[in-house]
Amino acid sequence: MTDPAPASATEPLRDDIRLLGGMLGTVVRDHAGDEIFDLVEAARVASFQIRRSELERPELAARLAAVPTADAIPVVRAFSHFALLANLAEDLHRERRRAVHVRAGDPAPDSSLAATYTRLDAAHLDPETVAYALAAALVAPVVTAHPTETRRRTVFDVQSAVADLMRRREYTVDPRAREALDQDLQRQILTLWQTALIRLSRLRISDEIENGLRYYELALFDVVPELNTEVRRELRRRWPGAAILTQPLVRPGSWIGGDRDGNPNVDADVVATACDRASATALRHHLGELAALERELSMSGRITPVTERLSALADGSGDNDPAHRDEPYRRAIHGIRGRLSATAARLHPGIELAGIVDDGRVGYETPAQLLADLGVLDASLRGAGSAVIADDRLARLRGAVEVYGFHLAPLDLRQNSEVHERVVAELFAWAGVTDGYADLDEDARIALLSAELRIRRPLTTPEALLTEETAKELAILRAAAAAVRRIGPAAIEHYIISMCTSVSDLLEVEVLLKEVGLLDLDAGYPRCTVQVIPLFETIEDLRGGAATLTAALALPEFRSLVDAHDGVQEVMLGYSDSNKDGGYLAANWALYRAELDLVDAAHATGIRLRLFHGRGGTVGRGGGPSYDAILAQPPGAVNGALRLTEQGEVISAKYRDPVLARRNLEALVAATLESTLLDVEGLGTDAPAAYRVFDELAELAHRAYRDLVHDTPGFVEYFTTSTPVAEIGDLNIGSRPASRKPTEAIADLRAIPWVLAWTQSRVMLPGWYGTGSAVTEWIGDDPERLSTLQDLYRRWPFFRSVLSNMAQVMAKSDLGLAARYSELVEDEALRERVFDRIVTEHERTVRVYLQITGYDSLVADNPALERSLHNRFPYLEPLNHLQVELLRRYRGGEDTDEVRRGIQLTMNGLATALRNSG
């Protein structure tokens, strides 16, 4: 939301930053000493002098280069903690401004459901249209692991405590009460200072699993059911009688522990652990809520009438406590707790779960059975005129069971297509089907795989002597099958194929699923509860994605699998690798074109398409405001449903507390409803001409990007030397290697370290490079062409989103600091050749952005970002200078624990401050 408030309205934000910064300064002085405090303060003052052009950068760099490593670490920690506290202050200020607008009676802002409901009302849609469009409605943020999100649980707890104290402080007028709150704040900040920001050892996958689960307790358990209930109520009120949202709309997912593409640390035990820990988290929540309900629903049967079904539930509960004799709700809930406790004991023997009642009852087999019993409580309360009670904790619990069941969130499996090919080839060879699967052409492979899907037989035995890779892959899939049998089909619903390029890539996975019993035959046709999802990642694969899907759907075996999922086929789009492959503008347009082609293919084949957007936190990996990104999708692409990845420090920024989680999930839902039910593209009959313009621009941008990244001699050396990409792999950041393969090729490097490295060095190259050259060449000397782009910018959400996200990332770039990183390249000729091209393209891209938009700066349309740059970015300056110096020492042979930890801390601090760095 653009905040047009006057400067005076931002004074509370400045006050909050001064307050928290002052408290942090006190802690630094008291616990790190005057010398460290003076270092921090001198660096802070110098950074602001640089911004005001009162000091040259080399002077601050020289000062910090002289700081011993032991002293540099607390300086880095101080600026990192300030960035974290400033983030909190900015989030709280956004809450404050929203409250001001609401109290003033201002129109609901974009990305709010209130604004969406107003737009839907104005559209006068008929019930049949709405019901059909939302028949398979789903909004699924899928949490993924990320190397920059390595903060400890204690740090999250402190963040939440500080945010809560600041909210209370704002409305506290009593001086003594405010002083007490300030003392609590000081204690929390001291705790923060004395807590290590990062772990000393490499992050394990088990740590990443726990990191992902914490957001449910922090926010998602409460927010998701409430949001689902509200949206369902509001839509059904507008279109009564229509079968709208028969399933909950928002259903989060995860692939932490199931994503083994390039991560050798994922094995069968990890998959089992991820499923078990998720299930235990859901059951712990449900049991805790039931225990609270048993305390709360104290109604006496002598005073309040109850239904016969509730009486029967109470009488069969086994609760013989005389004190509960006339308290039917308590007795009924006691029985429900007993049954759910038995379920928990069956699913997780030996695991302690709070709230368990061991009374020997038979457990629930499915969440639907638990929901039915909770429905009895609900109906009885409403029948007695107690809807206000039913709408509180009981409603939230019913909503939580509906969404989270006994599984919490489906775990996505993912592996690279090359692995599947090798495994299937070995299985066919072992079974005597063929020794030359790898040598078969595509048609022969399809024929062989299709035939195998029509036969109910295994290709191997558990005792078969197989290669390590094949044995590991089969063990993982058997662990997944065991989780599905034990917890239910919702435990694992999706299998994603990275680098999917062909129909055989899809069928190979189906054969593997059959091998472990997840796929079976029904009337001669295969059925599987796990849907296989192609991930189209490179520019070339995106262009061919629709043809691949169409060819697969022409096969009866594959089509029957889609029909078993109510005709819904999901396709994943890779924002990260397409960007790394072809650059920012070319990748964005390739994604848009791929979606148009996939929508056409879905219509032609009669399936319902669901897209899964593999967006990262940063713009170079598809990041940016989710609401705008969803509205920027082509017509028909959203179709009532979408899944998208949530990664890195962005997860914390969005979901660490209920207020943030509500706002961000509401934006996802609002955009999904608008994109599905309204015409948001805005091009009308001009769409084909606009598409042709972007076909040409994308080709020019692709050429400019590849000329630098793929065709410039020495570019890989420049990249690996001028950025901390090598240290990302060396310094225990994240649980997976930086590359899929042990090579230095850009194509083999994972997208996360590719983007993270450029972000740390403040170049931000993946978020803009090539755009300036493309636009400049396309316009040439023709003012009409510039006018065409200006018109498209005003009318087309896609183009506005592309340029807005690009401007955001360029505003966070700083080529003056990037020049410091380029000095790490010893080859002077290479340094000048590459860096000069980057600087020239940066200037060119800023120029064309201003020409097209008519703005006078990169942040003219984003006051919130402008405030952030003004308030926080001088504090990043010392972090970048110290990172360069520590990299120089590390690469110079000073391989000590202190230097390594210092580099990690600078990475973490910059990621925190930049907020969407990887």
Secondary structure, 3 states (H helix, E strand, C coil): CCCCCCHHHHHHHHHHHHHHHHHHHHHHHHHHCHHHHHHHHHHHHHHHHHHCCCCCHHHHHHHHHCCCHHHHHHHHHHHHHHHHHHHHHHHHHHHHHHHHHHHCCCCCCCCCHHHHHHHHHHHCCCHHHHHHHCCCCEEEEEEECCCCCCCCHHHHHHHHHHHHHHHHHHCCCCHHHHHHHHHHHHHHHHHHHCCCCCCCCCCCHHHHHHHHHHHHHHHHHHHHHHHHHHHHHHHHHHCCCCCCCCCCCECCEECCCCECCCCCCCCHHHHHHHHHHHHHHHHHHHHHHHHHHHHHCCCCCCCCCCCHHHHHHHHCCCCCCHHHCCCHHHHHHHHHHHHHHHHHHHHCCCCCCCCCCCCCCCCCCCHHHHHHHHHHHHHHHHHCCCHHHHHHHHHHHHHHHHHHCCCCCCECEEEEHHHHHHHHHHHHHHHCCCCCHHHCCHHHHHHHHHHHCCCCCCCCCCCCCCCHHHHHHHHHHHHHHHHHHHHCHHHCCEEEEECCCCHHHHHHHHHHHHHCCCEEEECCEEEECCEEEEEECCHHHHHHHHHHHHHHHCCHHHHHHHHCCCCEEEEEEEHHHHHHHHCHHHHHHHHHHHHHHHHHHHHHHCCEEEEEEECCCCHHHCCCCHHHHHHCCCCCCCCCEEEEEEECHHHHHHHCCHHHHHHHHHHHHHHHHHHHHCCCCCCHHHHHHHHHHHHHHHHHHHHHHHHHHCCCCCHHHHHHHHCCHHHHHHCCCCCCCCECCCCCCHHHECHHHHHHHHHHCCCCHHHCCCHHHHHHHHHCCCHHHHHHHHHHHHHCHHHHHHHHHHHHHHHHCCHHHHHHHHCCCCCHHHHHHHHHHHHHHHHHHHHHHHHHHCCCCCCCCCHHHHHHHHHHHHHHHHHHHHHHHHHHHHHCCCCCHHHHHHHHHHHHHHHHHHCCCC
